[in-house]
Amino acid sequence: MIFPAEDFFTDAPRPTPLFAAVAAESEANLWTTINGWTAARVYSSVSSEYETAKSGAALADLGPLARYAVRGAEAGEFLGRLTTAPAVNLNVGESARGLMLNDAGFVIDLAEVSRLSEDLFLLTLPAPHARHIALASRGMTVEANDISADVAALGVFGPQTAGVLSAAGLKSVNETTAASGVLRGVETAARPIQFGTMPGVELIFPKEEALTIWERIIRRGAGAPIGLDAFEILRLEAGAPRPGLDFTPAGRAGASPRTPEELGLAHLAPLDRGWFNGRRALREMAGKPRRRLRAFAIDAEEASPGAAVFCDGKPQGRITSCAWSPARKRVIALADMDAASAGNAYEISAPDTASARLSAARLETVESALAKAFADEQGYTQGLATDFRR
């Protein structure tokens, strides 16, 4: 799951259920807000947290994300229309990713759907969409309740995830199917998640038990917390767009809406899937992108969001987000480009930023980056891995 853009002007940020626990682990004391919730940017150092996620097990407070419990006889059909995820085809314990689109086929937000029982689903979104969900549920036998403030959510990512959870006492939890377990007497739900290309497990439990679960995991499992700055590097390495940063969600004031194809996310809204909101409009727009989100590897030590991207001397777009990648030993960036742009020489420039030349060999569309990434990962479940690569 991808976090939305940060809130920089929140008057009174709320502490997540895990805040007291994660604050005790923070050496850097650098905080920001997501959806009005307090979130850590850095705990110790960005480099150490990045390496923990790459080689160990990173613990993330996922409390700032929006969650809805969707229940009812038509819950699957409702989520299959509200999002592009194949909710009605999920078996109990399976999860799928998708998008929320408006009637015109433009992206409102990313979405993840997990089936917990025959008539109970968990919908996880980067940002809350209470009004949109309420309007979409009219006339259907379904009830959608926002449970974001009622539960604590802890994500565990990295190659040592299974070992950390097992050491903490959750031996039945894995990265392929949703499950439930008991940890120190606390009933805990677990579901597979994926941050960029990195698989992991999200534990969801009553907010009153947040400290109990955190202490058990971090003391017995030997995981370490990870903040937003390290997550940002992992996200960019996967070429995954961030709502509110790489694109403005449809419906927001001043938004220049984007289609799934323009964001490199067409695989999450396949036209051969059952009906979902915006599908008809997408069929009419297929193959006619105006813009394109592209991934760059930049031969420079730094770059800045907002920097202009030139192709053959002509401005073609701008960098939306970027970060230094320890794995690639260069700056990686996403840029909102004119769909028709193509050439052998690219250049970026912006005030107070050194220009850097980009070779065509180091430029790839987000679709190519994601296709390679998903080819290396199984995804959430064996059945959904194929769906990711469509």
C-alpha positions in Angstrom: 0.0 0.0 0.0 1.2 3.5 -0.8 0.8 6.4 1.6 -0.8 9.6 0.1 1.0 12.9 0.1 1.8 14.4 3.5 -0.4 17.1 5.2 1.7 20.1 5.9 -0.9 22.3 7.4 -2.8 20.1 9.8 -3.6 22.1 12.9 -4.1 19.3 15.4 -2.6 16.0 14.2 -4.0 12.9 15.9 -1.8 10.2 17.4 -2.2 6.8 15.9 -2.9 3.9 18.3 0.7 2.9 17.9 2.1 6.4 18.4 3.2 5.9 22.0 5.1 2.8 21.0 6.8 4.1 17.9 7.6 7.5 19.5 9.7 5.6 22.1 11.8 4.1 19.2 12.4 7.5 17.5 15.9 8.9 17.8 15.5 11.5 15.0 12.2 12.9 16.3 11.1 13.9 12.8 7.4 13.7 12.3 4.8 14.7 9.7 1.1 14.0 9.2 -0.8 11.7 6.8 -4.6 12.1 6.7 -4.4 14.1 9.9 -2.5 11.3 11.7 1.0 11.7 13.0 3.6 9.7 11.1 7.3 9.3 11.5 9.6 10.4 8.7 12.7 8.9 10.2 13.4 6.8 13.3 17.2 6.4 13.3 18.5 7.1 9.8 17.1 6.7 6.3 20.0 4.4 5.2 19.7 2.0 8.1 16.0 1.7 7.8 16.3 1.1 4.1 18.8 -1.7 4.7 16.5 -3.2 7.3 13.7 -3.4 4.8 16.1 -4.9 2.2 17.7 -7.5 4.3 15.7 -7.9 7.5 12.2 -7.0 8.7 11.0 -3.4 8.9 8.0 -2.5 11.1 5.7 0.3 9.9 2.8 2.1 11.6 0.1 1.9 9.0 -2.5 3.7 11.1 -2.7 6.7 8.8 -4.3 4.7 6.0 -8.1 4.6 5.7 -9.9 1.4 6.4 -13.5 0.3 5.9 -15.3 -2.8 7.0 -17.7 -3.7 4.2 -20.4 -6.3 5.1 -23.5 -7.5 3.4 -25.0 -9.9 0.9 -23.9 -7.7 -2.0 -20.5 -6.6 -0.5 -18.5 -8.3 -3.2 -20.6 -6.8 -6.0 -20.4 -3.4 -4.4 -16.6 -3.4 -4.1 -16.4 -4.8 -7.6 -18.1 -1.7 -8.8 -16.5 0.8 -6.5 -13.0 -0.4 -7.3 -11.4 -2.3 -10.2 -10.3 -5.1 -7.8 -12.0 -8.5 -8.6 -13.6 -8.6 -5.2 -16.4 -10.9 -6.1 -13.9 -13.5 -7.4 -11.8 -13.5 -4.2 -11.8 -16.6 -1.9 -11.8 -16.1 1.8 -8.2 -15.1 2.8 -7.3 -13.6 -0.6 -6.5 -9.9 -1.4 -6.3 -7.9 -4.6 -5.2 -4.4 -5.6 -7.2 -2.1 -7.8 -8.2 1.5 -8.4 -11.1 3.8 -7.6 -12.2 5.6 -10.7 -14.8 8.3 -11.4 -17.5 8.0 -14.1 -15.1 9.5 -16.7 -12.4 6.8 -16.1 -10.0 9.0 -14.1 -8.2 7.8 -11.0 -9.5 8.8 -7.7 -7.3 6.6 -5.6 -5.5 3.3 -5.2 -7.4 0.5 -3.4 -6.8 -2.9 -1.7 -9.6 -5.4 -1.0 -9.3 -8.4 1.3 -12.0 -11.0 1.8 -12.2 -11.9 5.5 -15.4 -14.1 5.3 -18.2 -14.8 2.8 -19.9 -11.5 3.4 -17.2 -9.4 5.1 -14.4 -7.5 3.3 -11.7 -5.1 4.3 -11.2 -2.1 2.0 -8.0 -0.2 2.5 -7.4 3.2 0.8 -4.5 5.7 1.0 -7.1 8.4 1.9 -10.6 8.4 3.3 -13.5 8.6 0.8 -16.6 8.4 3.1 -18.9 10.5 0.8 -17.9 8.6 -2.3 -18.5 5.3 -0.6 -21.8 6.3 0.9 -23.1 7.4 -2.5 -21.9 4.3 -4.3 -23.6 2.0 -1.7 -27.1 3.5 -2.2 -29.6 0.8 -3.2 -27.4 -2.1 -2.4 -27.5 -4.6 0.5 -24.2 -3.5 2.0 -22.9 -1.6 5.0 -19.5 0.2 4.9 -18.1 1.4 8.2 -14.9 3.5 8.7 -12.8 1.5 11.3 -9.6 3.6 10.9 -9.8 5.0 14.4 -10.9 1.8 16.0 -8.0 -0.5 15.1 -4.2 -0.4 15.1 -2.3 -1.5 12.0 1.3 -2.7 11.9 3.1 -3.6 8.7 6.0 -6.0 8.6 8.1 -5.9 5.4 11.3 -7.6 4.2 12.8 -11.0 3.6 12.8 -11.9 7.3 9.1 -11.1 7.8 8.0 -14.8 8.3 10.8 -15.4 10.8 10.0 -12.2 12.8 6.3 -13.1 13.0 7.0 -16.7 13.9 9.4 -15.7 16.7 6.7 -13.4 18.0 4.2 -16.3 18.2 2.3 -15.9 14.9 3.5 -19.1 13.2 0.4 -19.5 11.0 0.7 -16.0 9.4 2.4 -15.7 6.0 2.7 -13.4 3.0 0.2 -15.2 0.8 -3.2 -15.4 2.5 -5.1 -13.6 5.1 -5.4 -15.3 8.5 -6.2 -14.8 12.1 -4.2 -15.6 15.2 -3.7 -14.9 18.9 -0.7 -13.0 20.1 -0.4 -12.7 23.9 -4.1 -13.3 24.2 -5.0 -10.7 21.6 -7.0 -11.7 18.6 -5.1 -10.4 15.5 -6.1 -10.4 11.9 -3.4 -10.6 9.3 -3.4 -9.9 5.6 -0.8 -10.0 2.8 0.3 -6.5 1.6 2.8 -5.2 -0.8 4.7 -1.9 -0.7 6.0 -1.3 -4.2 7.5 -4.7 -5.0 8.2 -5.7 -1.4 5.8 -8.2 0.0 4.8 -8.2 3.7 2.1 -8.7 6.2 -0.3 -6.3 7.9 -1.5 -7.1 11.4 -4.7 -5.5 12.5 -5.9 -5.6 16.1 -7.9 -3.6 18.6 -6.3 -0.2 19.3 -6.3 -0.9 23.1 -3.8 -3.7 22.5 -1.4 -1.6 20.3 1.4 -1.5 22.9 1.1 -5.2 23.7 1.5 -6.3 20.1 4.3 -3.8 19.4 6.4 -4.9 22.3 5.9 -8.6 21.5 7.0 -8.1 17.9 9.9 -5.8 18.4 11.3 -7.7 21.5 10.8 -11.3 20.3 10.9 -10.8 16.6 13.8 -8.3 16.4 12.3 -6.1 13.7 13.1 -2.4 13.5 10.8 0.5 12.6 10.9 2.3 9.2 9.8 5.8 8.4 8.3 7.6 5.4 11.6 8.8 4.0 13.0 5.2 3.6 9.6 4.0 2.3 9.8 6.8 -0.3 13.0 5.2 -1.8 11.5 1.8 -1.9 8.4 3.2 -3.6 10.4 5.0 -6.3 12.6 1.9 -6.9 9.3 0.1 -7.7 8.1 2.9 -10.0 4.8 3.2 -8.0 3.0 6.5 -8.1 2.0 8.3 -4.9 -1.4 9.9 -4.7 -1.2 13.7 -4.2 2.4 13.7 -5.2 2.8 12.1 -8.6 -0.8 12.8 -9.6 -3.7 14.7 -8.1 -6.7 12.5 -7.5 -9.7 13.1 -9.7 -12.3 15.3 -8.0 -9.8 17.5 -6.1 -9.8 21.2 -6.7 -7.4 22.1 -9.5 -6.8 18.5 -10.4 -5.6 17.6 -13.9 -7.1 14.0 -13.8 -5.1 11.0 -15.1 -6.3 7.7 -16.5 -4.8 4.4 -15.3 -2.9 4.1 -18.6 -1.3 7.5 -18.1 -0.1 6.5 -14.6 1.3 3.2 -15.8 -1.5 1.4 -13.8 -3.6 0.0 -16.7 -2.9 -3.5 -15.4 -5.0 -2.7 -12.3 -8.0 -1.8 -14.5 -8.2 -4.4 -17.3 -11.0 -3.8 -19.7 -11.8 -7.5 -20.0 -12.7 -7.6 -16.3 -16.3 -7.4 -15.1 -18.1 -4.0 -15.0 -16.6 -1.4 -12.7 -17.2 2.3 -12.5 -15.5 4.2 -15.3 -14.9 1.1 -17.4 -17.0 2.3 -20.4 -15.1 5.6 -20.4 -11.8 3.8 -20.3 -12.7 1.7 -23.3 -13.4 4.8 -25.3 -10.0 6.4 -24.2 -7.9 3.2 -24.6 -4.7 3.9 -26.4 -5.1 7.7 -26.3 -3.0 8.9 -23.4 -2.3 12.6 -23.2 0.3 12.3 -20.5 2.7 9.6 -19.3 4.3 9.0 -15.9 7.8 7.9 -16.7 10.6 6.5 -14.5 14.1 7.9 -14.8 17.5 7.0 -13.5 19.5 10.2 -13.4 23.2 10.5 -13.6 23.4 13.1 -10.8 23.8 13.2 -7.1 20.5 15.2 -6.5 17.4 16.4 -8.3 14.3 18.3 -7.1 10.6 17.7 -7.6 9.2 20.3 -10.0 12.4 20.3 -12.1 11.5 20.7 -15.8 12.3 17.8 -18.2 13.4 18.7 -21.7 13.6 16.5 -24.7 15.7 17.7 -27.7 15.7 21.1 -26.1 11.9 21.3 -25.7 10.1 21.1 -22.3 8.1 17.9 -22.1 7.2 17.6 -18.4 8.4 17.8 -14.9 9.7 15.6 -12.1 7.0 14.8 -9.6 9.1 12.9 -7.0 12.7 11.7 -6.7 15.2 10.2 -4.2 18.8 8.8 -4.1 18.7 5.0 -4.5 21.4 3.1 -2.7 20.7 0.0 -4.8 21.0 1.8 -8.2 23.7 4.3 -7.1 21.9 7.2 -8.7 18.9 9.4 -8.3 15.6 7.8 -9.4 12.6 9.9 -10.3 9.1 9.8 -11.6 8.1 12.5 -14.1 4.8 13.6 -15.6 5.6 13.8 -19.3 3.8 14.5 -22.6 2.8 11.1 -23.9 4.3 11.9 -27.3 7.7 12.8 -26.0 10.5 10.6 -27.3 14.2 11.2 -28.1 17.7 10.2 -27.4 18.7 13.1 -25.1 16.9 14.3 -22.0 17.9 17.0 -19.7 16.5 18.3 -16.4 16.9 21.7 -14.9 15.4 23.8 -12.2 16.5 26.8 -10.1 19.3 25.9 -7.7 19.5 22.4 -9.2 22.4 21.3 -11.3 21.4 20.0 -14.8 21.9 16.4 -15.5 21.7 14.5 -18.7 19.7 11.3 -19.0 20.4 8.7 -21.7 17.5 6.9 -23.4 18.9 3.6 -22.1 18.2 4.7 -18.6 14.7 5.9 -19.2 11.8 3.4 -18.8 8.1 3.9 -18.6 6.4 3.0 -15.3 4.7 0.1 -17.1 8.1 -1.5 -17.9 9.4 -1.0 -14.4 6.3 -2.5 -12.8 6.2 -5.4 -15.2 9.7 -6.4 -14.3 9.1 -5.9 -10.6 6.0 -8.0 -10.6 7.7 -10.7 -12.6 10.1 -11.1 -9.7 7.5 -11.2 -7.0 4.5 -13.6 -6.5 2.2 -10.8 -5.3 -0.4 -11.5 -2.7 -1.6 -15.0 -3.6 -0.6 -17.4 -6.3 -3.9 -16.8 -8.0 -3.4 -13.0 -8.0 0.1 -13.0 -9.3 -1.1 -13.6 -12.9 -3.7 -10.9 -12.4 -0.9 -8.4 -11.5 0.9 -9.0 -14.8 -2.0 -8.5 -17.1 
